[in-house]
């Protein structure tokens, strides 16, 4: 009977639209914009963070901004109860979600900290937070950085804060 019950739960999960899913609980941080919650791979909506191995240049100093972004996300999700509302699935099968910790938008906190950028290709929700992080030269905006999507494509297109590139 347990096997039949498990099968029914799996079938319901497959036929339920992504937008109907809500996940909450502990999260394992994968990188600066990805988590695993309740066994589900989750991509944070509206932001793009440096890749784990990506390095950035702050005033001529090369630093591990991708690893720092992951650490920043871990601190944010560790501040309270995480709740993620699914919006859709991406091309990799991950749930794209708006996640909150104790009532605060995780993506907004990442962008305000300068640990991620507003992903304008998908949303304009975090442009104000990014502008504030740039003005205050926080995190990535304290120097020149290759945009995460350009880094993934192997291009060295840079944009930055304090360095003005």
PENORHU-V928289 format. One record per helix or strand of 3 or more residues. SS is the DSSP state (A for helix, B for strand). FROM is the first residue (numbers start at 1). TO is the last residue. If there is no record, write none. Layout:
# PENORHU-V928289
SS|FROM|TO  SS|FROM|TO
This chain:
# PENORHU-V928289
A|2|15  A|18|20  B|22|24  B|27|31  B|34|37  B|40|44  B|56|58  B|61|63  A|65|77  B|82|89  B|95|101  A|106|112  A|127|135  A|139|142  B|144|146  A|148|152  B|158|160
